């Protein structure tokens, strides 16, 4: 299976909302354990996508999960870019 097939399931609105949530979460609660962030974003992505589409199908669920998990990785990239810019 080629991983590029999953790109079709990334929802930019869900990804952006989850990215803002994870950024705010880490800013407000810096001691929040990092190991829980991916599963939290997976769940939040599921909820956001379900609310956006008013339906529950495998495609909508997969899109929400992928977008939520992508936001976790994007947060790390954003955090490192901000840290490197300050140096």
N, C-alpha and C positions, 0 to 999 in steps of 0.2 A: 504494500500500500504506500502510495506516495503522500507525504505529509502536506503537500500543497493543496490537496483536496479539502483540507480543513479550513483554508483561507476563506472559502465561500460561506462559512458559518460564523465568521466574526462580525459582530454587530457593533458599529462605531459608537452608537449612542450608549449602549450598555457598557462598552469598554470605557468610554469617557466618564460615565457616572461612577463606575467602580474605581477608576483611577483617582477621581476626586475624593471618594469615600476613604480609600486606603491612605491617601496623603493626609487627609484631615485626621484620621484615626491615629496615625503615627505621630502627627504633630501634637495632638491633644494628650495621647497616652503613650509616651515614648517607651515605657516599660512593658507595653503589650507584647506578649511572646510572639516572635516572628514565625514560629512553626504553625501558629493557628491562622495566619493571614491568608494563605492560599485556600483553605477550606472555607473560611469566612467569605472570601470574595467569590468563590464558586457558588455558595448559597445565595449571596446577594445578587450575583449575575442571573441566577435562575429566577429569583423573584422579580427583578427588574424586567427581564425579557417576557415573563409570563404576564405581567401587568401591561407591558407595551402592546403585546399582540392579543391579549384577551383569549388565549387559547393554550392548550397544553398538547404539543405534538413532539415527537422525538427531535425534529429539526430545531424547534424553538428551545427545547431544553438543552440540546447540544450547543446551540449558539450562545445561550446564556452562560453555560459552564465555561466554554472556551473564552468568551469575552471577559468573564470574571478572572479567570486564571491569567489571561494576557495582561490584565491590569496590574497584577502582582509583579510580573516581570518588568512591565513598563515603569512601575514605581521605582524599582531598583535602578533602572537606567536613568530616570529623572533625578533620583537622589544622588547618584554618582556624578552626573553632569553638573548639578548645582554645587556639590562639594569641590569638584575640580575647578569650577569657575572661580570660586572664592580664593583658591591658592594662587 
